[in-house]
Amino acid sequence: MASKQIRLVMATPLRENSALLTQNALSTNAKTLSAAPNLVKIPKPVTNGVAMTKMLPDLQTRMDNNGPVTNGVAAKKTALDVETVKDNIPAGAVSNREKPAINAIKAPLQAPKPSQPAEAVGNNENPAPKPLKTPLQVLNALQSGEISVVKGKIVPKIEPPRTPKPLQRGPFPAPGRHVKISYVGKDMLYIYDSGLGPNDEPNSFEMLISRSLDCAMHVTDCLSAPPVIEEIVFAPFEDDYYRSVVKSVQNGIAEVFFPDFGNSMKIEWKKLKEIPDEKLKYAVVVTHPVWIDNVKSFTPRVNEYLETIVDLHEFVLTTVIDMPSTHIRMVDMRHSIQQYVLSEKLLALQQPESSLNLKTKLVAQLRQPNSALKLVATNPNTYKPVYYSEMIDTNISVSKGVELVVSYALHAFNENKISVINKSNQAAFEKTTKDCQTYGQIDPNPYNPQKQEVCLVKVKDIWHRAAPVNFKYGKPVQFYLLDLPAFTDEIKDAPVRRYPPGLTRHLFAVESIVENPEFLLQAIHGDENKVEQLPGVTIRANVYQTIEDDIIHLNVVSYEKGSLYAL
């Protein structure tokens, strides 16, 4: 918002005002000397009481180049120069950031008194010493830091040049954390942790942006002087103001970088605003630049696709690699709902339009045997336990004609129990079970999980997602297998591994009661001994839930044989 233009008007010319004040000072001194001949009172420096809010650079340069006043002629010339410059100062905007520059015009007005002519200073002579301050003034100046004492001499304090502090970057999200994309850069992405903070604290990125917006709304004045390089200021973007770092200033245009998003832009520096809240100004950056593993560059198709998922789609970090000599990480991540691997999708998008259908190609890649080699073993040094409370349960629609897939049926005919998954989740379920086998095989580090944790456990040569439920001597001996779901018998020294950060937290299977198992028996030709053939069979069932036991009940109305990579 532009400041109101105010013209400063001086009622009395500087030169006449100075002479008048000097004359009054001499008159006062004369009276003092006559009344007390043994006391010499040093007159206070003569100043002009009119406050100027803005000084031109050439005025400051002129004053900096002026040496000590050596004679009356020099003093008179300096006063004339000040008045000339004063007359040429244009009326400008008055800002809260600017302070009256009264001290800037003091020195030229302190001409030698007529009764005390200044002595000429030769090449080998020292300049006349400046009037000393009173002891009380010296003490006050020392206390305020205006001056200091070096080797017994009073030295004025020299203000260091303004050098903004650099922003610090917060910790990088660990594998397994949920992230979103904030900006698509040149062959790289900017991501931020989209999950809750420690102890269920609010998301750090959302809190930072909210604080920025709120603070910027209360700052009405824009900058009145050009910012310095690396200064942190508010910059406008799409009608709101956000934190930005000044990268260059030239010809009235500033280039700024938005550290909380990753983008840059050029804008008039007069549209920037100061950030009054120091804690907000230097808050750690929680947005991080990353490269995508195996994707060296972004084609136009890749960029177009990535732009459509910025701030909307959530991913789970599966791979984080620290790169030497840079703060940029190499990562890969899996879509939290659609379960595709981002690097694989981007590589597929780089293929010509005439290649295989994108969806078909992605499915083929997921089924390639060597695709599992991209999974990384869990690092014990950086591992953070995964708890059962983090798992995401699934729901079966309570209605008629629901399409389901049998995933586990060992007790279908002796207890009328089967486990089913939604037909729409079949591909994700198969991929999860395959990943369990791969992660279990490539991880060489045994693990001792605690209560409430989830892990991988090997039962009858198959790796399962599991939660320990019974312990002896501090070690788990019984588990609840999450994808059956079912309890194991007590097993001693079962191979256990850490729950992979890149493995999905979604659960798929639901245990249910079959009300008409004899109908389901037809799918295996009436032979109960062939119950292991039921997994993979697609059924349509009327689903209802009883209030008494809160268990899903199925009345199967049709079935269709199929295959399923089941446990």
C-alpha positions in Angstrom: 0.0 0.0 0.0 1.5 3.3 -1.0 2.4 5.7 1.7 0.9 9.1 1.9 3.0 11.8 0.2 4.1 14.5 2.8 6.1 17.6 1.9 8.3 18.9 4.6 8.4 22.7 5.0 11.0 24.6 7.0 9.7 27.8 8.5 13.2 29.4 8.8 16.2 28.9 6.5 18.9 26.8 8.1 21.6 29.4 7.8 19.6 32.2 9.5 18.3 29.8 12.1 21.8 28.7 12.9 23.1 32.2 13.2 20.3 33.2 15.5 20.9 30.2 17.7 24.6 30.9 17.8 24.0 34.5 18.7 21.8 33.5 21.6 24.3 31.0 22.7 27.1 33.6 22.7 24.9 36.0 24.7 24.2 33.4 27.2 27.8 32.4 27.6 28.8 36.1 28.1 26.3 36.4 31.0 27.6 33.2 32.5 31.2 34.2 32.3 30.5 37.6 33.9 28.6 36.0 36.8 31.1 33.2 37.4 34.5 34.1 36.0 36.1 30.9 37.2 33.7 28.6 35.4 33.8 27.9 31.7 30.5 26.4 30.3 30.8 24.6 27.0 27.8 25.5 24.9 25.6 22.7 23.6 26.0 21.9 19.9 23.6 24.0 17.8 21.1 21.9 15.9 18.2 22.6 13.6 15.0 21.4 15.2 13.3 20.5 11.9 13.3 16.7 11.4 14.1 15.5 7.9 12.7 12.1 7.1 14.8 11.3 4.1 18.3 12.3 2.9 19.5 12.0 -0.6 22.5 9.8 -1.3 24.6 12.6 -2.6 24.0 14.5 0.6 25.3 11.6 2.6 28.3 11.3 0.3 29.0 14.9 0.5 29.0 14.8 4.4 31.1 11.7 4.5 33.7 13.4 2.3 33.8 16.6 4.4 36.8 16.8 6.7 37.0 18.7 9.9 36.1 22.4 9.8 39.4 24.3 9.6 38.3 27.9 9.2 35.2 30.1 9.0 35.2 30.1 5.2 35.0 26.4 5.0 32.2 26.3 7.6 30.2 28.9 5.7 30.6 27.0 2.4 29.4 23.8 4.1 26.3 25.5 5.5 25.5 26.9 2.1 25.9 23.4 0.5 23.5 22.0 3.0 20.9 24.6 2.2 21.4 24.1 -1.5 20.8 20.3 -1.2 17.9 21.0 1.2 16.2 23.1 -1.4 16.6 20.3 -3.9 15.2 17.5 -1.8 11.9 16.3 -3.3 8.9 15.5 -1.2 8.9 11.8 -0.5 6.9 9.1 1.3 7.3 9.0 5.0 7.6 5.4 6.3 7.7 3.9 9.8 11.0 2.3 8.9 12.8 5.7 8.5 13.9 7.8 11.4 14.5 11.6 11.4 18.0 12.3 10.2 18.7 15.2 12.5 22.3 14.2 13.2 23.0 14.3 9.5 22.8 18.1 9.4 24.5 18.8 12.8 28.1 18.9 11.8 27.9 21.6 9.0 26.0 23.9 11.4 28.6 23.8 14.1 30.8 26.6 12.8 33.5 28.1 15.1 32.4 30.9 17.4 33.5 34.4 16.3 35.3 34.9 19.6 37.3 31.7 19.1 38.7 31.5 15.5 39.7 28.1 14.4 43.4 27.5 14.0 44.6 26.5 10.6 45.7 22.9 10.3 48.9 22.3 8.4 50.1 19.0 6.9 52.0 18.1 10.0 49.5 19.4 12.5 46.7 17.4 14.3 43.2 18.6 13.9 41.5 20.5 16.7 39.9 18.1 19.2 36.2 17.9 19.3 34.4 19.2 22.4 34.4 16.5 25.1 31.2 15.2 26.5 30.4 15.5 30.2 31.2 12.5 32.4 27.5 11.7 32.7 27.1 11.7 28.9 30.2 9.5 28.5 28.9 7.0 31.0 25.5 7.0 29.4 27.1 6.5 26.0 29.2 3.6 27.3 26.2 2.0 28.8 24.1 2.3 25.7 27.0 1.0 23.5 27.3 4.2 21.4 31.0 4.4 22.3 33.7 2.1 23.7 37.1 2.6 25.3 40.1 1.1 23.5 43.6 1.6 25.0 42.2 4.5 27.2 40.7 6.3 24.2 37.0 6.8 23.5 36.0 5.2 20.2 32.6 5.6 18.6 30.7 2.4 18.0 30.8 1.3 14.3 27.6 -0.4 13.2 28.5 -3.5 11.2 26.9 -3.9 7.8 23.5 -5.5 7.7 24.0 -9.1 6.8 20.8 -11.2 7.1 21.0 -14.6 8.8 20.5 -17.6 6.5 17.5 -19.8 7.0 18.0 -23.2 8.5 16.4 -26.3 7.0 14.4 -28.7 9.2 14.9 -32.5 9.4 14.1 -34.5 6.3 11.1 -36.8 6.5 12.0 -40.4 7.3 11.1 -43.3 5.0 7.5 -44.3 5.6 6.4 -40.7 6.1 3.6 -39.3 4.0 4.6 -36.3 1.8 3.1 -34.0 -0.8 4.6 -32.1 -3.7 4.7 -28.3 -3.2 6.4 -27.3 -6.5 7.7 -28.8 -9.7 11.2 -27.4 -10.5 13.7 -28.1 -13.2 14.2 -31.8 -13.1 13.4 -31.8 -9.4 10.5 -31.6 -6.9 10.0 -29.8 -3.7 8.2 -31.9 -1.1 6.9 -31.5 2.5 5.8 -33.9 5.2 2.0 -34.0 5.2 1.5 -36.0 8.3 1.0 -35.0 11.9 3.9 -33.9 14.0 5.3 -35.7 17.2 2.6 -36.4 19.8 -0.1 -35.7 17.2 0.9 -32.1 16.9 -0.5 -30.1 13.9 1.3 -30.5 10.6 4.4 -28.2 10.6 4.0 -27.0 7.0 0.4 -26.0 7.4 1.1 -24.2 10.7 4.0 -22.3 9.1 2.0 -21.1 6.1 -0.9 -20.2 8.4 1.4 -18.1 10.6 2.8 -16.3 7.5 -0.5 -15.4 6.1 -1.8 -14.1 9.4 1.3 -12.0 10.1 1.4 -10.6 6.6 -2.2 -9.4 6.9 -1.3 -7.1 9.7 1.7 -5.5 7.8 0.3 -2.6 5.8 3.5 -0.7 4.8 5.8 -1.9 2.0 9.5 -1.4 2.0 10.7 2.2 1.6 14.3 1.3 0.8 15.7 -1.5 -1.4 16.3 -4.8 0.4 19.8 -6.3 0.7 20.7 -9.7 -0.8 19.5 -12.7 1.2 17.1 -10.5 3.2 14.0 -12.3 4.3 10.8 -10.4 3.5 7.1 -10.9 2.6 6.5 -11.1 -1.1 3.1 -11.2 -2.9 2.0 -14.3 -4.8 -1.5 -14.8 -6.0 -3.0 -12.1 -3.8 -1.3 -13.3 -0.6 2.1 -12.7 1.0 4.6 -15.4 1.9 8.1 -15.6 3.2 10.7 -15.0 0.5 14.5 -14.6 0.2 15.8 -11.7 -1.9 18.3 -13.1 -4.4 19.0 -9.9 -6.5 17.9 -6.3 -6.8 18.4 -4.4 -10.1 16.7 -1.4 -11.7 13.9 -1.5 -9.1 13.2 -5.2 -9.6 13.9 -7.8 -7.0 14.2 -11.6 -7.7 12.8 -13.5 -4.7 12.8 -17.2 -3.8 9.9 -18.7 -1.8 11.7 -21.2 0.5 8.4 -22.7 1.8 7.3 -23.7 -1.7 10.3 -23.8 -4.0 9.4 -21.3 -6.7 10.9 -18.0 -7.6 9.7 -14.8 -9.2 10.6 -11.2 -10.1 8.8 -8.3 -8.6 9.2 -4.6 -7.8 11.0 -4.3 -4.5 8.6 -1.6 -3.4 5.9 -4.2 -3.2 7.8 -6.2 -0.6 7.0 -6.1 3.1 9.1 -6.4 6.2 8.5 -9.4 8.5 8.2 -8.1 12.0 8.0 -11.5 13.7 11.6 -12.6 14.2 10.6 -16.2 15.1 8.5 -16.5 11.9 11.1 -14.7 9.8 13.8 -17.3 10.7 11.6 -20.3 11.2 13.2 -23.5 9.9 12.3 -24.5 6.3 10.2 -27.7 6.2 10.1 -28.0 2.4 12.9 -30.0 0.7 14.2 -30.2 -2.8 14.5 -33.8 -4.1 15.5 -35.7 -7.2 13.5 -38.8 -8.3 15.5 -42.0 -8.4 16.3 -43.1 -12.0 14.6 -40.0 -13.5 17.3 -37.7 -14.8 15.1 -35.1 -16.5 11.5 -34.1 -16.8 9.9 -34.2 -20.2 7.0 -31.9 -21.0 4.6 -34.8 -20.4 6.2 -35.5 -17.1 6.0 -31.8 -16.0 2.3 -31.6 -17.2 1.4 -34.7 -15.1 3.3 -33.5 -12.0 1.6 -30.1 -12.1 -1.8 -31.9 -11.8 -0.8 -33.6 -8.5 0.8 -30.7 -6.7 -0.6 -30.3 -3.1 -3.3 -32.8 -4.0 -1.9 -36.3 -4.0 -0.2 -37.9 -1.1 2.8 -40.3 -1.3 4.7 -42.5 1.0 8.5 -42.2 1.0 10.1 -45.5 0.2 13.7 -44.6 -0.6 15.8 -41.7 0.8 19.4 -41.4 -0.3 21.8 -38.7 1.0 23.8 -37.3 -1.9 27.4 -36.1 -1.4 28.2 -32.3 -1.4 24.5 -31.2 -1.6 21.4 -30.9 0.6 19.3 -32.4 -2.2 18.2 -36.0 -1.6 17.5 -38.7 -4.1 14.1 -40.3 -3.3 11.4 -42.6 -4.5 7.8 -42.8 -3.3 4.7 -44.7 -3.7 1.2 -43.3 -4.2 -0.7 -43.8 -0.9 -3.9 -44.8 -2.6 -3.2 -45.9 -6.2 0.0 -47.7 -5.0 2.1 -46.9 -8.1 5.8 -46.0 -7.7 6.4 -42.5 -8.8 9.7 -43.2 -10.6 8.1 -45.9 -12.7 5.2 -43.7 -13.6 7.4 -40.9 -14.7 9.6 -43.2 -16.8 6.5 -44.6 -18.5 5.4 -41.0 -19.2 8.7 -40.3 -21.0 7.9 -43.0 -23.6 6.4 -41.9 -26.9 2.6 -41.7 -27.2 2.6 -44.6 -29.6 4.0 -47.0 -27.0 2.0 -49.4 -24.9 -1.0 -48.0 -23.1 0.3 -46.3 -19.9 -1.9 -48.3 -17.6 -0.9 -51.6 -19.2 2.8 -50.7 -19.1 2.6 -49.9 -15.4 1.0 -53.2 -14.6 3.6 -55.0 -16.6 6.4 -53.2 -14.8 4.9 -54.1 -11.4 4.9 -57.8 -12.4 8.4 -57.9 -13.7 10.6 -60.1 -11.4 13.4 -57.5 -11.3 11.1 -54.7 -10.2 11.3 -56.1 -6.6 15.1 -55.4 -6.6 14.3 -51.7 -6.2 13.0 -52.3 -2.7 15.5 -51.3 -0.1 16.2 -53.1 3.2 15.2 -51.3 6.3 18.1 -49.4 7.9 18.3 -50.3 11.6 20.1 -47.1 12.5 17.3 -44.8 11.3 14.3 -47.1 11.9 11.3 -45.7 13.7 8.8 -48.3 15.0 5.5 -48.6 13.2 2.5 -49.1 15.5 -0.7 -50.9 15.0 -2.6 -47.6 15.5 -1.0 -46.4 12.3 -2.6 -49.1 10.2 -5.6 -48.1 8.1 -8.6 -50.4 8.3 -10.8 -51.3 5.3 -14.6 -51.4 5.0 -16.9 -53.9 3.3 -20.1 -52.3 2.0 -23.2 -53.6 3.8 -25.6 -54.1 0.8 -26.7 -56.6 -1.7 -24.6 -58.0 -4.6 -21.3 -56.8 -3.2 -18.4 -58.1 -5.3 -15.7 -59.7 -3.2 -12.6 -61.9 -3.5 -11.9 -64.8 -1.1 -8.4 -64.3 0.3 -8.3 -67.0 3.0 -10.6 -69.9 3.6 -8.9 -72.5 5.8 -11.9 -72.7 8.1 -14.7 -72.2 5.5 -16.5 -75.4 6.2 -15.6 -76.3 9.8 -16.2 -72.9 11.3 -18.0 -71.2 8.3 -15.3 -68.4 8.3 -13.6 -66.9 5.3 -11.6 -63.7 4.8 -12.6 -61.5 1.9 -11.3 -58.3 0.2 -13.1 -55.8 -2.0 -12.7 -56.7 -5.6 -11.4 -53.2 -6.3 -8.5 -53.8 -3.8 -7.3 -57.1 -5.4 -4.3 -55.6 -7.3 -3.1 -53.7 -4.2 -3.5 -56.7 -2.0 -1.5 -58.9 -4.3 1.2 -56.3 -4.5 1.4 -56.0 -0.7 1.8 -59.7 -0.2 4.5 -59.9 -2.9 6.3 -56.9 -1.3 6.2 -58.7 2.1 8.1 -61.7 0.7 10.7 -59.4 -0.9 11.3 -57.2 2.1 11.5 -60.3 4.3 14.1 -61.9 2.1 16.4 -58.8 1.6 16.4 -57.7 5.2 19.2 -59.6 7.1 18.6 -57.8 10.5 16.5 -59.7 13.1 14.2 -57.6 15.2 12.5 -57.8 18.6 9.2 -55.9 18.4 7.5 -54.5 21.4 3.8 -54.3 22.3 1.6 -52.3 19.9 4.2 -52.6 17.1 3.7 -54.2 13.8 6.4 -56.2 12.0 7.2 -58.9 9.5 7.2 -62.5 10.7 8.0 -65.7 8.8 5.5 -68.5 9.3 5.8 -71.7 7.2 8.2 -70.0 4.8 5.9 -67.1 4.1 6.4 -63.6 5.4 3.4 -61.9 6.9 2.5 -58.4 8.2 1.9 -59.1 11.8 1.5 -57.8 15.4 2.9 -59.6 18.4 0.2 -60.5 21.0 2.0 -62.8 23.4 5.5 -62.5 24.9 7.7 -64.8 27.0 11.0 -63.6 28.5 10.7 -60.3 26.6 10.3 -62.0 23.1 7.1 -62.5 21.1 5.9 -66.0 20.7 2.5 -65.5 19.2 1.4 -63.1 16.4 -1.8 -61.8 14.8 -1.4 -62.0 11.0 -3.0 -58.9 9.6 -3.7 -60.1 6.1 -5.4 -63.4 6.9 -6.5 -62.2 9.6 -5.7 -65.0 12.1 -3.7 -65.8 15.2 -0.7 -68.1 15.0 0.0 -70.9 17.4 2.8 -70.2 19.8 6.1 -70.4 17.9 9.6 -70.2 19.2 12.3 -68.1 17.6 10.2 -67.1 14.6 12.2 -65.0 12.1 11.1 -61.4 12.7 12.0 -58.3 10.7 11.3 -54.5 11.1 8.1 -53.3 9.3 9.4 -51.7 6.1 8.8 -47.9 6.0 7.9 -48.2 2.3 5.3 -50.9 2.8 1.7 -49.8 2.8 -0.2 -49.2 6.0 -3.5 -50.2 4.4 -5.3 -53.3 5.5 -7.4 -55.3 3.0 -8.9 -58.5 4.5 -12.0 -58.8 6.6 -13.1 -61.9 8.4 -16.7 -62.9 7.8 -19.3 -65.6 8.5 -20.7 -67.5 5.5 -24.3 -68.3 6.0 -24.6 -70.7 3.1 -21.2 -72.5 2.9 -22.8 -75.4 0.9 -23.3 -73.0 -2.0 -19.6 -71.9 -1.8 -18.6 -75.6 -1.7 -19.8 -75.9 -5.4 -16.8 -73.7 -6.4 -14.4 -76.6 -5.4 -16.6 -79.3 -6.8 -18.1 -80.3 -3.5 -14.8 -81.5 -2.0 -13.9 -79.8 1.3 -10.4 -81.2 1.1 -9.8 -78.7 -1.8 -10.5 -75.7 0.4 -7.0 -74.3 -0.5 -8.5 -73.6 -4.0 -11.0 -71.1 -2.7 -8.6 -68.1 -2.4 -9.0 -66.1 -5.6 -12.6 -67.0 -6.2 -14.7 -63.9 -6.9 -18.1 -64.0 -5.2 -21.2 -61.8 -5.1 -22.8 -61.7 -1.8 -25.5 -60.0 0.2 -23.7 -58.4 3.1 -25.2 -57.6 6.5 -23.8 -56.9 10.0 -25.4 -58.0 13.2 -25.7 -55.6 16.1 -25.0 -58.3 18.7 -21.6 -59.5 17.5 -20.6 -56.7 15.1 -19.5 -59.4 12.6 -19.8 -59.3 8.8 -22.2 -62.0 7.5 -22.3 -63.1 3.9 -25.0 -64.8 1.9 -23.2 -65.9 -1.3 -25.4 -65.6 -4.4 -22.9 -66.3 -7.2 -19.2 -67.1 -7.7 -16.6 -67.0 -10.4 -13.3 -68.9 -10.3 -10.1 -66.9 -10.5 -6.5 -66.7 -9.3 -5.1 -64.7 -6.5 -1.6 -64.3 -5.2 -2.8 -65.1 -1.7 -1.2 -66.2 1.6 
